[in-house]
Amino acid sequence: MKNIIKTIGYITLLQAVPCLALDAVTGAQNFPNRPIRWIVPAPPGGGTDAVSRIMAPRLTELWKQQIVIDNRGGAQGSIATALAAKAAPDGYTILFGFSGPLAVNPHIFSEVGYDVARDFAGLTRYTQQPMVMTAHPAVAANSFRELATLGKSNPGKFTFASSASLQHLGGELFNIAAGVKLTHVPYKGAGPAVIDVLAGNVSTMISNPTAVVPHIRTGKLKALGILGGQRIDVLKDVPTAVEQGYKEFADVIEWYGMVAPKATPRSIINQLNAGLTKVLMLPEVQERIRALGMTPSPTTPEEFDKQIRADHALWGRVVRQAGVKAE
């Protein structure tokens, strides 16, 4: 009798396996068949939100399903990233990933609630862009060199705002390279940070170009320099840190992209990659993103995974050298 029961059990299992495989294939073929939750690890007003709102309507048109943008600020993007790590791996919750939460935060926070290698699979990179340092017009400096001189003669007087951990590290790297000590003032998003710099409550700000270019053009903020090695089209007249003598910034770059929970089926990852890159390559989308000071640069999922791992290792070394801890 026991042998008969075992045999029946084996037969049932063998019958079930093809059904499960068929269900997985059917799910992938019908994907997407309901709205997709698009988590943005920042409040409205910054670069991540701007790119999301350029992409989402065109993806809705492509997939015939609503893209629901879910802004979740806090802990330099770690709260939203931890939330996405625990989402069902079915392609219906995806995360706007960027350098801070995926490459920096795990090194500066004692607990972030996720493991980048274990919990996420890359979908595609969207953009690469340098950071820019701006100042309130009342700050008597128009370049990195002048700010360094000002900071040395007025210790403790000047501050810098940031809304993400990579930008925080950019400011700390400037402190090291320039031999000054600007005090860091963290914000939950670029929008609130810009408001305080415009009001003169904070001296300077490290950000991606998106948040500050409109204010630079109207003269409400002044650009001191690009924290990188190459100028950008949207701020052609603004010199880079390397041009100003700070070679430490030659390889510093910020990137945006999309990730999904690690266990998401490869077939769905490939479909998400195909849709996201197709929209990113649309001329209208590229034009709008470039106007924000960013360079569209889509990748395969494998290429984006590789970049995430490489930058995770790079910024881990920088954090250890600078002795940066979460505030």
ZIKAPE-V109079 format. One line per field, one symbol per residue. ss: DSSP state (H for helix, E for strand, C for the rest). psi: psi as a letter, one per 30 degrees, with the letter a starting at -180 (. if undefined). Layout:
ss->???
psi->???
//
This chain:
ss->CHHHHHHHHHHHHHHHHHHHHHHHHHHHHCCCCCCEEEEECCCCCCHHHHHHHHHHHHHHHHHCCCEEEEECCCHHHHHHHHHHHCCCCCCCEEEEEEHHHHHHHHHHCCCCCCCHHHHEEEEEEEEEECEEEEEECCCCCCCHHHHHHHHHHCCCCCEEEECCHHHHHHHHHHHHHHCCCCEEEECCCHHHHHHHHHCCCCCEEEEEHHHCHHHHHCCCEEEEEEECCCCCHHHCCCCECCCCCCHHHCCCCEEEEEEEECCCCHHHHHHHHHHHHHHHCCHHHHHHHHHCCCEECCCCHHHHHHHHHHHHHHHHHHHHHHCCCCC
psi->eeeeeeeeeeeeeeeeeeeeeeeeeeeeegkkglkkkjkjhllkfaeeeeeefeeeeeeeeefgkkjjkjkjlkhhfeeeeeeefglkigffjlkjkledeffeefffkekfgljeeefkkkelkelkkllkkllkffkhkgleeeeeeeeefikfeklkklgleeeeeeeeeeeeefhlikkkjklfleeeeeeeeefgfkelkklleeffeefeefgflkkflkiafklkefhefjlleefggiffgegkkkllakllkegkkeeeeeeeeeeeeeeffkeeeeeeeeffgljkillleeeeeeeeeeeeeefeeeeeefhklk.
//
